[in-house]
C-alpha cells in the first residue's frame, strides 16, 4: 500500500496541494483526474522521486517499491533499430544473454566456482522477474492488442500509437509494484485505444493512470482520485458511479445553499429592523439583541456551503465569426497525393462547404495531419481555398503554433491584442487569471497549452477551423465546453480526432482514410462501424440518454426545482446501471 497523508506543496507562483491525503492498494486500478494545470503530473513526480521535492506531510512507501512509468510523450531514443519483441523483452533478453555468456565461459574456465555462483545469481534474478514465461507473455500482450503481426518489425516502423502500446507492454511485463501512466491515450486511434483498454483491464497489479479519456474512464477503473482546487477526493468505485455521486452531492448542497440563503435574507431583515429601533430606543436590551443578531448573521455567512468538486468552472469557449459565408464552397481538395518514405495518400478528393462540420478519421500514421497542414498552408496545387475564407489552425504539435519563450500575455500581444487589460479580460474566460498570465508557455501543462491554442483560434474569428486532435490533454470539463462551442459555431470545421464522443456529438459526417484514399461516410454508418469494434450494443444511445437526463437535472437546478431534479436522478441511476 502507498499512503499519502496531509501533503502540501507549492511552486513560488502557485499553490498546488493543501493537506491532501489518499491511499493506493494492491490490485487497484486508479484513474487520476482533475482540470488542466491542477498538478497531476507534479504529484506523480513526487511519488516517483520524493527526495527531489520539499513538501509538507507524509508519504509512506516501501523504499524498495519498484515503479513503472509511461510518459505522455513517446520517446524512441536509441530503440529505433531494435525489433518490437526485443524492445518489449529487453530486460529479460539482457539477463538471458548474460546467462548464456556465463555458460560459454564455464566451458573453458579452469576456476568454475565463482562462475557457478554468478550463474546461480543470474538464474535467480531471471526466475524472480518471471523470465521463464516472458516470451509467451509478450506474445499474449501483442495478441491482446492486435499487434502480434508487428513482433518482428523494427520499432522505427511503428506508428506513434503502436509505439505507445508497446511502451505500456514493456512496463507491464516488468511487473512493477506500482505502474504509473501519464495520459497514455493521447493521439491513439480507435483501434489502439481499444487495445489500451484491454491491456489495462488485463493487468494484475497496482495502477495509477492520469487520463481525461471518457471511454477509458467508463471502462477501466475501480478507484478515482480527483484533484481539484488544491484538494483531493477519493472514491472507491467506477467513474460513472463517481460522477453520479457528485451530482447527488450537488443537488443536496444546492438545496442546503438555497435554504441557507433564505435564512440569511430573513435574518438580515431582522437585523435591519433592530437597527431602525436602536436609532430611537437606547435600551441596553435592544443593543444586545442587535449585537446577537449581527453575530448570528456573520456565522451564517461564514458557513456558506462550499463545494469545490461540484462547482468546477468550465472555460467559456466561443468561436465567433467576423465574416459568415452563405452556402459557399470553402475548401476543395482534388486528386491530392502525398508520400514520404512510402505513399501515404493517393487520389484524395473532397469538398467542404461553409457550414460543414467534418471529422477526418483513420489509423495513426496515415497522413491526416499532413493534409490538414497543407490546407492551412494553402500552397499545394491540389488544394483550393475560397478567397473569402479566413482559416485558423490548432496543431497537435503545440510548439508549432505557440512560442515557448513567450509569456501568456506576450503570446496574445503577438496575436494582435492591444492592451494587457484586454488580454486579461479575454483569458479569464479560459480560466487563466492572476500570476499564470506572466508565466512562460513552456511552463504550462499539455492541457493548458491546448486551451491557449483554443483561445487563439477563437480570437481570430475565422470562418474555417482546422482542428488537429483538439481534445488531446484536455480535461473532461473543457472537452464538453469545446463540444458546445463546436455545436454553436456558424462556420466550417475540419477536425482530426480519435475522441469518439467529440466526433458523434459535433460532426455532420466523417471522411474515412482507407487504402490510401478518403471516402465520405454518414454519421449513422460511422456509429455502426464503431459499435462493431468498440462498444456494446446500444451503448452510445444509452450514453446520449444519460447526457440528456443530466442536462435536465442541470436545468431543474437552475430553477431550484429540487423535487424535479431528484426525479431525474432516479431516471439517471437506471441508465447508469445499463452502462
VEXROMI-333536 format. One line per field, with one value per residue (C-alpha): residue number from 1; residue in three letters; y, x, z. Coordinates in steps of 0.001 Angstrom, whole numbers, m for minus. Each point is the difference from the previous one (the first is absolute). Example, Ala and Ser with C-alpha at 12.3 -4.5 7.8 and 13.67 -1.06 7.14 Angstrom:
BEGIN
num: [1, 2]
residu: [ALA, SER]
yy: [m4500, 3440]
xx: [12300, 1370]
zz: [7800, m660]
This chain:
BEGIN
num: [1, 2, 3, 4, 5, 6, 7, 8, 9, 10, 11, 12, 13, 14, 15, 16, 17, 18, 19, 20, 21, 22, 23, 24, 25, 26, 27, 28, 29, 30, 31, 32, 33, 34, 35, 36, 37, 38, 39, 40, 41, 42, 43, 44, 45, 46, 47, 48, 49, 50, 51, 52, 53, 54, 55, 56, 57, 58, 59, 60, 61, 62, 63, 64, 65, 66, 67, 68, 69, 70, 71, 72, 73, 74, 75, 76, 77, 78, 79, 80, 81, 82, 83, 84, 85, 86, 87, 88, 89, 90, 91, 92, 93, 94, 95, 96, 97, 98, 99, 100, 101, 102, 103, 104, 105, 106, 107, 108, 109, 110, 111, 112, 113, 114, 115, 116, 117, 118, 119, 120, 121, 122, 123, 124, 125, 126, 127, 128, 129, 130, 131, 132, 133, 134, 135, 136, 137, 138, 139, 140, 141, 142, 143, 144, 145, 146, 147, 148, 149, 150, 151, 152, 153, 154, 155, 156, 157, 158, 159, 160, 161, 162, 163, 164, 165, 166, 167, 168, 169, 170, 171, 172, 173, 174, 175, 176, 177, 178, 179, 180, 181, 182, 183, 184, 185, 186, 187, 188, 189, 190, 191, 192, 193, 194, 195, 196, 197, 198, 199, 200, 201, 202, 203, 204, 205, 206, 207, 208, 209, 210, 211, 212, 213, 214, 215, 216, 217, 218, 219, 220, 221, 222, 223, 224, 225, 226, 227, 228, 229, 230, 231, 232, 233, 234, 235, 236, 237, 238, 239, 240, 241, 242, 243, 244, 245, 246, 247, 248, 249, 250, 251, 252, 253, 254, 255, 256, 257, 258, 259, 260, 261, 262, 263, 264, 265, 266, 267, 268, 269, 270, 271, 272, 273, 274, 275, 276, 277, 278, 279, 280, 281, 282, 283, 284, 285, 286, 287, 288, 289, 290, 291, 292, 293, 294, 295, 296, 297, 298, 299, 300, 301, 302, 303, 304, 305, 306, 307, 308, 309, 310, 311, 312, 313, 314, 315, 316, 317, 318, 319, 320, 321, 322, 323, 324, 325, 326, 327, 328, 329, 330, 331, 332, 333, 334, 335, 336, 337, 338, 339, 340, 341, 342, 343, 344, 345, 346, 347, 348, 349, 350, 351, 352, 353, 354, 355, 356, 357, 358, 359, 360, 361, 362, 363, 364, 365, 366, 367, 368, 369, 370, 371, 372, 373, 374, 375, 376, 377, 378, 379, 380, 381, 382, 383, 384, 385, 386, 387, 388, 389, 390, 391, 392, 393, 394, 395, 396, 397, 398, 399, 400, 401, 402, 403, 404, 405, 406, 407, 408, 409, 410, 411, 412, 413, 414, 415, 416, 417, 418, 419, 420, 421, 422, 423, 424, 425, 426, 427, 428, 429, 430, 431, 432, 433, 434, 435, 436, 437, 438, 439, 440, 441, 442, 443, 444, 445, 446, 447, 448, 449, 450, 451, 452, 453, 454, 455, 456, 457, 458, 459, 460, 461, 462, 463, 464, 465, 466, 467, 468, 469, 470, 471, 472, 473, 474, 475, 476, 477, 478, 479, 480, 481, 482, 483, 484, 485, 486, 487, 488, 489, 490, 491, 492, 493, 494, 495, 496, 497, 498, 499, 500, 501, 502, 503, 504, 505, 506, 507, 508, 509, 510, 511, 512, 513, 514, 515, 516, 517, 518, 519, 520, 521, 522, 523, 524, 525, 526, 527, 528, 529, 530, 531, 532, 533, 534, 535, 536, 537, 538, 539, 540, 541, 542, 543, 544, 545, 546, 547, 548, 549, 550, 551, 552, 553, 554, 555, 556, 557, 558, 559, 560, 561, 562, 563, 564, 565, 566, 567, 568, 569, 570, 571, 572, 573, 574, 575, 576, 577, 578, 579]
residu: [UNK, UNK, UNK, UNK, UNK, UNK, UNK, UNK, UNK, UNK, UNK, UNK, UNK, UNK, UNK, UNK, UNK, UNK, UNK, UNK, UNK, UNK, UNK, UNK, UNK, UNK, UNK, UNK, UNK, UNK, UNK, UNK, UNK, UNK, UNK, UNK, UNK, UNK, UNK, UNK, UNK, UNK, UNK, UNK, UNK, UNK, UNK, UNK, UNK, UNK, UNK, UNK, UNK, UNK, UNK, UNK, UNK, UNK, UNK, UNK, UNK, UNK, UNK, UNK, UNK, UNK, UNK, UNK, UNK, UNK, UNK, UNK, UNK, UNK, UNK, UNK, UNK, UNK, UNK, UNK, UNK, UNK, UNK, UNK, UNK, UNK, UNK, UNK, UNK, UNK, UNK, UNK, UNK, UNK, UNK, UNK, UNK, UNK, UNK, UNK, UNK, UNK, UNK, UNK, UNK, UNK, UNK, UNK, UNK, UNK, UNK, UNK, UNK, UNK, UNK, UNK, UNK, UNK, UNK, UNK, UNK, UNK, UNK, UNK, UNK, UNK, UNK, UNK, UNK, UNK, UNK, UNK, UNK, UNK, UNK, UNK, UNK, UNK, UNK, UNK, UNK, UNK, UNK, UNK, UNK, UNK, UNK, UNK, UNK, UNK, UNK, UNK, UNK, UNK, UNK, UNK, UNK, UNK, UNK, UNK, UNK, UNK, UNK, UNK, UNK, UNK, UNK, UNK, UNK, UNK, UNK, UNK, UNK, UNK, UNK, UNK, UNK, UNK, UNK, UNK, UNK, UNK, UNK, UNK, UNK, UNK, UNK, UNK, UNK, UNK, UNK, UNK, UNK, UNK, UNK, UNK, UNK, UNK, UNK, UNK, UNK, UNK, UNK, UNK, UNK, UNK, UNK, UNK, UNK, UNK, UNK, UNK, UNK, UNK, UNK, UNK, UNK, UNK, UNK, UNK, UNK, UNK, UNK, UNK, UNK, UNK, UNK, UNK, UNK, UNK, UNK, UNK, UNK, UNK, UNK, UNK, UNK, UNK, UNK, UNK, UNK, UNK, UNK, UNK, UNK, UNK, UNK, UNK, UNK, UNK, UNK, UNK, UNK, UNK, UNK, UNK, UNK, UNK, UNK, UNK, UNK, UNK, UNK, UNK, UNK, UNK, UNK, UNK, UNK, UNK, UNK, UNK, UNK, UNK, UNK, UNK, UNK, UNK, UNK, UNK, UNK, UNK, UNK, UNK, UNK, UNK, UNK, UNK, UNK, UNK, UNK, UNK, UNK, UNK, UNK, UNK, UNK, UNK, UNK, UNK, UNK, UNK, UNK, UNK, UNK, UNK, UNK, UNK, UNK, UNK, UNK, UNK, UNK, UNK, UNK, UNK, UNK, UNK, UNK, UNK, UNK, UNK, UNK, UNK, UNK, UNK, UNK, UNK, UNK, UNK, UNK, UNK, UNK, UNK, UNK, UNK, UNK, UNK, UNK, UNK, UNK, UNK, UNK, UNK, UNK, UNK, UNK, UNK, UNK, UNK, UNK, UNK, UNK, UNK, UNK, UNK, UNK, UNK, UNK, UNK, UNK, UNK, UNK, UNK, UNK, UNK, UNK, UNK, UNK, UNK, UNK, UNK, UNK, UNK, UNK, UNK, UNK, UNK, UNK, UNK, UNK, UNK, UNK, UNK, UNK, UNK, UNK, UNK, UNK, UNK, UNK, UNK, UNK, UNK, UNK, UNK, UNK, UNK, UNK, UNK, UNK, UNK, UNK, UNK, UNK, UNK, UNK, UNK, UNK, UNK, UNK, UNK, UNK, UNK, UNK, UNK, UNK, UNK, UNK, UNK, UNK, UNK, UNK, UNK, UNK, UNK, UNK, UNK, UNK, UNK, UNK, UNK, UNK, UNK, UNK, UNK, UNK, UNK, UNK, UNK, UNK, UNK, UNK, UNK, UNK, UNK, UNK, UNK, UNK, UNK, UNK, UNK, UNK, UNK, UNK, UNK, UNK, UNK, UNK, UNK, UNK, UNK, UNK, UNK, UNK, UNK, UNK, UNK, UNK, UNK, UNK, UNK, UNK, UNK, UNK, UNK, UNK, UNK, UNK, UNK, UNK, UNK, UNK, UNK, UNK, UNK, UNK, UNK, UNK, UNK, UNK, UNK, UNK, UNK, UNK, UNK, UNK, UNK, UNK, UNK, UNK, UNK, UNK, UNK, UNK, UNK, UNK, UNK, UNK, UNK, UNK, UNK, UNK, UNK, UNK, UNK, UNK, UNK, UNK, UNK, UNK, UNK, UNK, UNK, UNK, UNK, UNK, UNK, UNK, UNK, UNK, UNK, UNK, UNK, UNK, UNK, UNK, UNK, UNK, UNK, UNK, UNK, UNK, UNK, UNK, UNK, UNK, UNK, UNK, UNK, UNK, UNK, UNK, UNK, UNK, UNK, UNK, UNK, UNK, UNK, UNK, UNK, UNK, UNK, UNK, UNK, UNK, UNK, UNK, UNK, UNK, UNK, UNK, UNK, UNK, UNK, UNK, UNK, UNK]
yy: [0, 3576, 2619, 3791, 2009, 3761, 798, 3676, 1346, 3311, 1515, 3645, 1176, m2583, m2140, m3496, m2104, 858, m2904, m2674, m3648, m3240, m3661, m2489, m3713, m3200, m813, 3374, 1570, 3697, 2852, 3294, 2875, 3786, 3170, 1021, 1522, m1291, m1832, m3641, m513, 1716, m2298, m2983, 1350, 325, m3651, m1101, 2096, 1440, 1011, 2532, 2029, 1998, m645, 9, m3142, m3680, m2495, m3653, m2275, m2971, 1328, m3054, 683, m476, 2560, m427, 3163, 811, 3680, 1926, 656, m2784, m267, m2331, 862, m2737, m2707, 852, m2917, m2733, m2201, 323, m3340, 1063, 3389, m1460, m2820, 2040, m615, m3752, m407, 1808, m2489, m2905, 1069, 407, m3581, m1297, 1916, m1524, m3502, 598, 1248, m3077, m2311, 1224, 1336, m1845, 1830, m809, 766, 3805, m514, m2476, 2568, 2702, m2404, m771, 3688, 720, m2969, 1148, 3517, m1402, m2201, 2845, 2216, m2821, m620, m3571, 1210, 3335, m1050, m1384, 3060, 2343, m1991, 154, 3783, 577, m2218, 1829, 3299, m1473, 661, m3530, 550, 2891, m2216, m81, 3546, 2655, 2458, 2833, m1535, 317, 2788, 2298, m1753, m3454, 1115, 1355, m3433, m1868, 2481, m993, m3708, 349, 1617, m2462, m2968, 1262, m447, 3135, 406, 3143, 721, 3695, 1224, 3696, 487, m3166, 490, 3279, m201, m3708, m982, m2037, m3374, 838, 1568, m3216, m1964, 2263, m672, m3760, 326, 2062, m2399, m3060, 1445, m1667, 2613, 3527, 2547, 3805, 1595, 3705, 211, 2224, m2607, m662, m3423, m1223, 1671, m1800, m3421, m486, 1146, m1021, 3072, 3726, 2638, 3480, 2983, 3378, 3413, m1308, m2771, m3711, m2166, m3821, m2299, m3793, m1016, 708, 3435, m118, m589, 2774, 2508, m1087, 477, 3518, 865, m1216, 2038, 3042, m232, m439, 2916, 2326, m830, 803, 3144, 1270, m654, 1773, 2995, 257, m100, 2670, 2267, m528, 788, 3044, 1460, m513, 1684, 2977, 234, m70, 2709, 2249, m548, 680, 3477, 1180, m2545, m71, m2805, m2405, m3004, 1355, 396, m3540, m1414, 1845, m1165, m3629, 135, 1557, m2731, m2673, 1570, m131, m3703, m705, 1754, m1819, m3467, 414, m3325, m446, m2798, 1, m3283, 803, 3631, m279, 2953, m972, 2192, 2227, m1013, 1864, m106, 3258, 900, 3339, m900, m2688, m1686, m1132, m3569, 562, m2525, 869, m2878, m2126, m2867, m1608, m3022, 705, m2389, m40, m2302, m107, m3280, m1553, 1141, 1165, 1483, m289, 1479, 1696, 2265, 1678, 3321, 1908, 2480, 3092, m1626, m3613, m1581, m2906, m2442, m1670, m3514, m2588, m2017, 1653, 841, 180, 3660, 1786, 2701, 490, 808, 2324, 1902, 229, 1519, 2567, 882, 198, m419, m3363, m262, m2527, 2233, 3031, 2367, 2478, 3558, 1146, m2836, 938, m3132, m739, m3032, m1936, m2331, m3206, 1122, 2866, 1583, 510, 2698, 1186, 1571, m1661, 3073, 2263, 736, m464, 3782, 166, m2753, 1986, 3309, m1855, m1160, 3603, 1009, 3657, 172, m2249, 822, m1261, m3246, m498, 415, m2375, m2744, m24, m1751, m2838, m311, 1956, 2662, 1541, m1036, m2635, 2801, 826, m3611, m1199, m2341, m2688, m240, m828, m3505, m1715, 708, 3670, 385, m1465, 2391, 2884, m1253, m117, 3560, 1165, m1783, 1593, 3474, m136, m118, m2235, m1607, m3205, m1927, m2718, m1918, m2737, m2116, 2957, m2118, m1410, 770, 1806, m836, m1265, 3384, 1789, m2790, 566, 3786, m549, m2274, 2716, 2640, m2224, m493, 3772, 894, 1413, m775, m3053, m2435, m2665, m1955, m2899, m1860, m3426, 1071, m1871, 2224, 3239, m1417, m1310, 2985, 2709, m1142, m197, m2811, m1587, m518, m3466, m704, m3479, m1510, 3285, 2020, 1627, m840, 1841, m1803, 1029, 294, m2882, m2383, 1259, m796, m3494, m583, 1137, m2066, m3143, 522, 2011, 178, m2315, 125, 3178, 1434, 3380, 410, m651, 2418, 2664, m569, 323, 3324, 1224, m855, 1720, 3175, m212, m241, 3070, 1884, m1007, 1188, 3386, 318, m1257, m2742, m2586, m2475, m160, m334, m2968, m1623, 220, m1378, m3208, m221, 620, m2764, m2542, 1108, m297, m3609, m713, 1511]
xx: [0, 1053, m1291, 82, m1010, m639, 2418, 447, 2214, 429, 2022, 1034, m2815, m2669, m1290, m745, m1129, m1372, 6, m946, m255, m647, 1002, 787, m319, 979, m1999, m1755, m331, m233, m899, 1645, m2149, m179, m90, 2984, 2827, m1305, 3292, m604, 3341, 1873, m1629, 1099, 3556, m134, m1094, 2809, 2770, m1076, 3577, m24, m2880, m350, m3571, m1910, m1781, 732, 571, 76, 1517, 2346, 3470, 381, m3314, 601, m1847, m676, m688, m1438, 303, m2620, 2780, 1322, 3794, 1628, 3522, 2454, m2623, m736, 1856, m1012, m2972, m3281, 619, 3537, m1237, m2739, 2171, 3229, 462, m578, 2121, 2885, 56, m585, 3071, 1951, m893, 1043, 3267, 786, m737, 2370, 2697, m414, 775, 3618, 646, 2256, m1468, m3713, m1133, m422, m1702, m2462, m869, m433, m2110, m2303, m471, m977, m2397, m1628, m436, m1502, m2457, m971, m1030, m2024, 2518, m1097, m3218, 1107, m203, m3525, m1038, 1256, m1932, m3150, 269, 666, m2926, m2260, 881, m326, 3707, 1367, 734, 2301, 2244, 2962, m324, 2504, m1272, 648, m2575, m2852, m2572, 31, m3036, 1506, 3219, m1984, m1615, 3306, 1347, m2952, 660, 3681, m726, m2776, 2243, 2542, m2686, 689, m1603, m1682, m622, m532, m1195, m337, m2642, 920, m3061, 1083, m200, m980, m2380, m3119, 1691, 2974, m2223, m2006, 3272, 1136, m3298, 613, 3573, m1116, m2823, 2248, 2734, 361, 1490, m243, m637, m226, m1049, m372, m2670, m2772, m1230, m3684, 91, 2810, m1516, m3303, 1560, 3279, 170, m1209, 1290, m33, 2362, m1259, 2324, m1719, 551, 3015, m2105, m439, m3080, 209, m2710, 63, m2056, m495, 237, m3682, m964, 2345, m1591, m3444, 1132, 1242, m3325, m1926, 2317, m524, m3796, 252, 2430, m2018, m3164, 1818, 1494, m3447, m1311, 3045, m488, m3642, 1075, 2666, m2528, m2582, 2602, 1236, m3533, m74, 3447, m1150, m3194, 1984, 2351, m2971, m1348, 3465, 33, m2836, 113, 3272, m944, 2935, m2205, m634, 3744, 696, m2707, 1483, 3530, m1179, m1796, 3038, 2213, m2442, m9, 3809, m65, m2540, 2199, 3123, m1517, m1397, 197, 3208, 177, 3328, m717, m3461, 479, 2869, 249, m88, 1846, m2359, 1047, m1717, 924, m1432, 221, 932, m1208, m2680, m119, m3394, 79, 3306, 2741, 2894, 2469, 453, 2519, 372, 2211, 2374, 2919, 2820, 2954, 2947, 1917, m3105, m3264, m2354, m2946, m912, m2790, m1704, m2921, m2655, m1798, m939, m2882, m243, m1997, 1248, 1432, 2165, 2309, 2951, 288, 2717, 2729, 3125, 2562, m2306, 596, m2884, 2173, 1926, m3087, m1404, 3293, 65, m3511, 1125, 3156, m2034, 2916, m829, m1303, m2666, m1479, m2217, m1178, m2858, 1391, m2416, 908, 1904, 1728, 1171, 2098, 467, 3001, 535, 3665, m546, 3394, m1049, m2548, 1312, 3353, 1428, 2032, m3078, m2031, m3749, m385, 2746, m1606, m3216, 1771, 1599, m3503, m1157, m1476, 672, 160, 753, m3409, m1662, 2012, m734, m3727, 38, 2104, m2115, m2636, 2494, 925, 3282, 193, 2579, 3666, m359, m337, 3681, 1157, 1796, m1831, 2645, m994, m3659, m1448, m982, m3676, 650, 1939, m2906, m2412, 2319, m156, m3810, m31, 2220, m2169, m3142, 1598, 611, m3764, 742, m2754, 1964, 1559, 2618, 272, 2624, m809, m1552, m1083, 3476, 1177, m3307, m1882, m3568, m1530, 1911, m822, m3712, 440, 1770, m2810, m2528, 2095, 205, m3790, m578, 2614, m1500, 2969, 1809, 2098, 2406, 1139, 2348, m1073, 221, m2477, m3165, m2195, 1167, m552, m3533, m1065, 1148, 670, m2367, 1902, 3452, 2722, 1475, 3572, 128, 2419, 1932, m3051, m3042, m3693, m2967, m2064, m3248, m77, m2484, 2336, 2984, m1799, m827, 3628, 1273, m2612, 1236, 3551, m207, m3373, m2626, m3330, m1989, 2874, 79, m3797, 34, 2908, m1918, m3140, 2172, 1379, m3522, m1235, 3042, m864, m3595, 1367, 2205, m3029, m2112, 2796, 110, m3728, 620, m2560, 1664, m2893, 153, 3806, m312, m2547, 2469, 2740, m2028, m260, 3745, 807, m1833, 1933, 3328, m844, m316, 3443]
zz: [0, m735, 2419, m357, 3085, 188, m2820, m921, m2766, m1797, m2799, 561, m2296, 825, 2880, m1314, 3001, 3409, 2505, m2565, 1015, m1882, m119, m2755, 678, m1770, m3154, m56, m3440, 801, m2349, 999, m1288, 336, m2065, m2122, 2032, 3348, 691, m945, m1750, 2851, 2570, m2080, m6, 3806, 281, m2318, 1591, 3392, 901, m2822, 1461, 3204, 1121, 3280, 1108, m106, m2808, 1066, m2607, 184, m965, m2246, m1768, m3733, m2133, m3709, m1970, m3421, m938, m1970, m2520, m2255, 34, m2512, 1284, m1031, m603, m3625, m1560, 2484, m761, 1877, 1776, 1010, 1255, 2215, 1328, 328, 3738, m349, m3106, 1709, 2929, m2395, m1981, 3241, 1029, m3419, 219, 3440, m1368, m2906, 2384, 2247, m2932, m112, 3517, 2459, 3036, m282, 3582, m307, m3363, 1535, 2664, m2645, m2087, 2958, 813, m3609, m44, 3251, m1360, m3205, 1937, 2374, m2904, m1615, m2749, m660, m1631, m1427, m3668, 299, 2071, m2737, m2596, 2152, 409, m3697, m892, 2469, m1684, m3539, m590, m219, m3696, 1021, 2165, m2401, m1325, 987, 2587, m2458, m2376, 2506, 89, 3035, 1447, m431, 1675, 2957, 434, m9, 2574, 2198, m620, 864, 3366, 824, m813, 2553, 2696, 2085, 3426, m1316, m3662, m856, m3393, m837, m2720, m1944, m2231, m1619, m3830, m14, m2791, 795, m564, 2194, 2679, 169, 260, 2880, 1767, m273, 1295, 3004, 862, m300, 2260, 3393, 2285, 1387, m2743, 50, m3301, m769, m2666, m1301, m2492, 661, m1665, 2281, 3065, m566, m580, 1854, 3616, 3463, 1873, m715, 1397, m888, 466, m93, 1601, 1989, 1583, m675, 94, m19, m1285, 18, m3018, m3676, m1602, m1016, 3622, 1149, m2369, 1204, 3603, m840, m1581, 3054, 2227, m2209, 372, 3777, 367, m2226, 1915, 3250, m1547, m1022, 3514, 1466, m2289, 1035, 3663, m632, m1721, 2783, 2669, m1924, 98, 3799, 352, m2076, 2065, 3284, m1323, m735, 3544, 1488, m1554, 2260, 2871, 1915, 2403, 689, m790, m3511, m542, 1202, m2295, m2988, 837, 339, m3343, m1768, 1480, m1202, m3464, m116, 944, m2746, m2566, 1207, m287, m3530, m1835, m1963, m2592, m1881, m1777, m1295, m1022, m2489, m2358, m3673, m2481, m1958, m3522, m2843, m3678, m1354, m3695, m1518, m3501, m512, m3414, m1299, m1322, m1778, m746, 2345, m544, m3117, m125, m3419, m710, 2902, 628, 2534, 626, 2385, 167, m1568, m1560, 2785, m1887, m3664, m2109, 2964, m920, 2140, 484, 3150, m18, 2194, 2834, m267, 3145, m1101, 1784, m1731, 1428, m550, 1700, 1389, m2660, m3033, m939, 1753, 1596, m3240, m2060, 2696, 128, m3825, 20, 2577, m1942, m3238, m2394, m1618, m3572, 1026, 2723, m610, 2779, m439, m237, 2742, 2342, 3142, 1276, 3562, 956, 3242, m151, 1964, 81, 2422, m676, m3614, 937, 3394, 865, 3133, 1009, m68, 3114, m317, m248, m2630, m2064, m326, m656, m2927, m972, m437, 3364, 811, 3797, 2955, 1494, m3174, 184, 3705, m579, m2981, 1626, 3166, m2143, m457, 3668, m168, 2702, 2306, 41, m2729, m2590, 553, m271, m3110, m2367, 589, 3694, m752, 35, m3262, 707, 762, m3259, m1947, 1726, m988, m3594, 160, 1361, m2888, m2573, 1478, 96, m3763, m760, m2985, m2070, m675, 2892, m499, 3277, 411, 3079, 1869, 3008, 698, 3569, 748, 3192, m407, 968, m2753, m2474, 626, m280, m3343, m1234, 849, m1816, m3089, 12, 160, m2661, m3220, m2251, m1385, 2041, m1209, 3045, 584, 3110, 1600, 2680, m928, 2183, m1637, m3485, 550, 2126, m2387, m3575, m3000, m1712, m117, m2591, 488, m1151, m1546, m2534, m269, m1030, 1605, m171, 1466, 2654, 1672, 3770, 206, m1840, 1988, 3255, m1255, m985, 3412, 1848, m1707, 1307, 3194, 1694, 1344, m1797, 706, 2104, m1702, 26, 3747, 425, m1943, 2100, 3122, m1239, m796, 3507, 1553, m1959, 1289, 3547, m569, m1342, 3016, 2320, m1724, 743, 3580, m673, 2218, m74, m3802, 142, 2381, m2309, m2883, 2266, 409, m3790, m336, 2489, m2177, m3109, 1826, 876, m3737, m618]
